[in-house]
Amino acid sequence: MRLSQEQIEFFHTEGWLFLPELFNPEETAYLAREAEGIYAADRPEVWREKSGAPRTAFAAHLYNDAFAALAAHPRMIEPIEQLFGEGVYMHQFKINAKSAFTGDVWQWHQDYGTWKRDDGMPEPRAMNIAIFLDEVMPINGPLMLVPQSQHAGDLEASHDLQTTSYPLWTLDEATVTRLVKQGGIVAPTGKPGGMLMFHGNLVHGSAGNITPYPRKIVYLTLNAVSNYIRTPTRPGYIAHRDFAPIKAVEDDALLRLARAHREAAE
C-alpha cells in the first residue's frame, strides 16, 4: 500500500493523516476480542488507571498472534517506509483502552519528547500509527491533535508523575494555547478499522471518557532503522531493543487468523 502525493503533502503540512476503515469489520472485531482478553490478564505489560480499569497494554505483538500479524501488516509498514525512505522497526506497541465511564485523560504532549528523554532517540523519525478497534466518536475521548504543531520542533516539557497512572512529558497551558491559536484542534473520528498516522512532534492529548462507549485504539510507533534508540531507560516491553527492520506479512494474514480463530471456536 502506498500513499498518494496528495496524502504525502497533506501529512507534511498538517502533521497527520487519517485513512478511514483501512481494516475490515472481521479483522477489527477479532482484534477487539483479543484486546479484551489481554486487558483481563495479570501481566506487567498491562497498566491500569488509578480506578483499576485497564489503561494500556504494552508489547502484545510479542505474545499474541493477532497483534503480531497487525504489527507487521503491509497496510501500515509500507506507507511509513515510503515516507522515511528506509526500513522501520517497532519502537513501541500498545493498546490504549479508554474504558467506558472510567477512561482517564491523556495530557497534552509530544511523543518525541519522551522518546528522546527516556529512550535516547536521536531524531523525530518515528511515526505513530493508531488503529481504531471501537468506533471513535466526538463524545468518547477521541484523540485531539493540534495541526501543524510539529513544525514547532521539540518543545520544553515537564515530567508529570501525578496526574494519571502513566508518566508523561507534558506541555504547559501557555504553549498549548499558542499552538492551538495557530493551528486549531482536530479530533479524527470514525468506525473501527480506521488508521490515523501522526508526526512524533505533533502536539496531542485526549479527554476522559465518561460515556458507556469504550474507545480501544492500538498504537504502533515505527522508527526508522537508522534512528534506533541509544540510551533506553524504560523496560524492554515499553521501548524495544530489537532494531531489525520489520518484514511485512501477507495482506490477508490477519484475516486468515481471524477466520481460523472463529472456526476453532465453532
N, C-alpha and C positions, 0 to 999 in steps of 0.2 A: 504494500500500500504506500502510495506516495502523495504528498501534499501538492496542491496546485500552486502556481506562482502567486495567485491572488491570496491564498491562505498563508503562504510564507510571508508576504508583505504585511498582511494584517497582524500576524504574530509579532514580527519585528517592530511594528509601530505600537501596538496596543499591549504586547507582553503576554497575551493569552489567546487561546483558540478553542472553540467548543465544536465537537463533532457529534451530533445527536444520533442516538440509537446505533452506535457502531457495532455493538454486540446484540444478538437477538434475544428474545424473551426466554428461550430454552437455556441459552448459555448463562444469562444473568440469574435466572431462578435457581439454577444449580449452584452458582457461586454464593448466592444469598443463603441457601440452606447450609452450605458448608461453613459459611461465616458464623452462623448461629451456633453450630457445634463447637467451633473454635472459641467463641466467647464463653461458652459454658465450661471450658476446660480450666483446670488449675495448673497453669504454666507460667513461668517467669516472663514469657513474652507477652502475656495478656495483662495490660494495665487497666485499672478501674478508676472511675470517678470517686470522689470522696463519699458519694452515696452508696458505692459498691457496684453500681451499674458499669458495664464494660465501656471503656473509653477508646482504647486502641489495642490492636493485636499485631505484634511485630513478626516478621520473618515467616509468615505462614507458608510461603512458597518453598521453604526448606523441609516441611514435614507434611504437606497436604498436596495431593496430586492435582486437584482442581486449580489451586493457586500457583502451582509450579508451571502448569500449562499457560495460565494467564501471564505469568512473569516473563515468558519467552514468546509471547504472541506477536506475530508479524504486524498486526494492525497497530501495535504500539511501538515496537522496536524500530521498524523501518522508517517511519516519519522522523524519529529523533536522530537516527543515523544520517538521514538526509540533511537535517538542519546542522548537525555538528560536523559532518564530513568525515566521520570515523566511527569505529565500533563503540558500543556502550556496555557498561556493566551495571549491576544492581547495587546502588549505594544503600538504599533503604526500601523496605517493603512493609506496609502497614495497612490494616483495615480499621478505619475510624468508624465508631459505632453511632454517635449522636443519637442515643436511645430515646424512645418516646418518653415524654414528660421529664426525663432526668438528664438528657444530654447537655453537657456544660459548654460554656463559651470557649472559643479559641481566640486569644488576644491578637491584636494587630501585630504582625511581624513579617519579616522576610526570612525565607528558609535558608538562603545562602549565609546569612549571619550566623546561624547555628552550625552549618556545615563547616564554615571557616574557623569559628572559635573553638568548637568542640571536637572537630574531626580533622582539621588541618587540610581542608580542600583549597587548592591554590586559586582557582578562578570559578566564577559562577557559570561553569559549563556543564551543569547538571540540570535536568528537566524534571519537573513534577508532572506526573500523569495521574489523573483521577478518573476512576471508572464508577459510575453510579450503579449501585446494586438495588436501591429503592428509588422511587420517584422523588426527585428533589424539587420542592415547592418553595414559593416565597415565604411560607409560614413555618417550615420545619428546620430552620437553621441552615440555609444554604451558604455555601462559601461566598464571601464577598471579596471582590477584587478591586483594586484601585488602578484603572487602566493607565498605561504609560509610566507608572511609578518605577519600573525597572531602570528607566533612564537616569534616575537619581543616584544610582550606584549603591554601594554598601553603606547603609545608614548607621549612625550611632544607636546602640540599643542597650538596654539593661536586662539583667538576668532575673526574671520573675520566677521565684520558687514558691510563691504563696497562693496565687490566685486560684490555680487548679492543681490537679494531681500530676500534671505533666509540665516540667520546667521549659520555659521558652525565653529566648532573647527578644524582648518586646520593644515596641516603639512608643515614644511619648505622644501625648494628645496633640501638642502643637505641630509636630512633624506630620502626623496623620492628617490633621486639618489642612495644612498647607498643600499636601499632595492631593487630597480629595478636591480642594478648590480648583486644582489644575486639571485633574483627570476624571473626577466624579467617582461613582461606585457602581459596579455591575455585579449582579448575582445570577450567574447562569443556572437555569433550571431545566428539568427535562425528565423523561422517562428512564427507567432502568436501561442500562446499556450505553448511555451517553458517555463520551470521553472528553474530559477537559484537560488541556495542557497549558502550563504557565511557567514563565521565566523564574529562575531561582531568586531574583531580586524583586519580583513583583510583590508589593505590599498586599496582604490579605488577612482575613480573620473570619470568624463566624459567631453569630449569637447563639444562645442556648436554645434548646428545643423543648417547649412546654406543650406540644401538641401530641395527639395519640399516634402520630405518624413517624416511624423511625427513619433515619437517613444514613444508611450504611454506604460508605464510599471506600474503595480500595485506592491507596496511594502508592505509586511506584516512583522512586527517584532514580532516574537513569543518568549515570555520569559518564562523560567522555573518558575513554580508557587512559588517555594521556594526562587526565586531570585527577588521577587517583589520589586518595587522601594520604597525607604524610604523617600526621601525628594524632591518631584517634585516641580519644579518652573515654568514649562510651562503649558499652558492651558490644560484642560482635554481632549480636542479633539485632542491634539498632543501627550500627554503622558497619557494614560488611567489609571484610578484608579480602574477598575473592575478586580480583580485578580482571579476571579473564573476560573477554568480550562475550556477550550473550549470543548463542546460536539459536536463531528463531525456529520454532516448531512449525509444523504444517498449519495452514489457516483453519482447518477443521478439527484440530487436535482437541480443543476444549469441547466442541460439540460432540465428538465421539466419546469423550469421557462422560459427558452428561447423559448420553443415551445408554451407555454401558451401566452407569450407576442406576438409572431408572429401571433398566431391565433386571438388574440384580435384585432390586427391591420388590419387583412384582412377583 
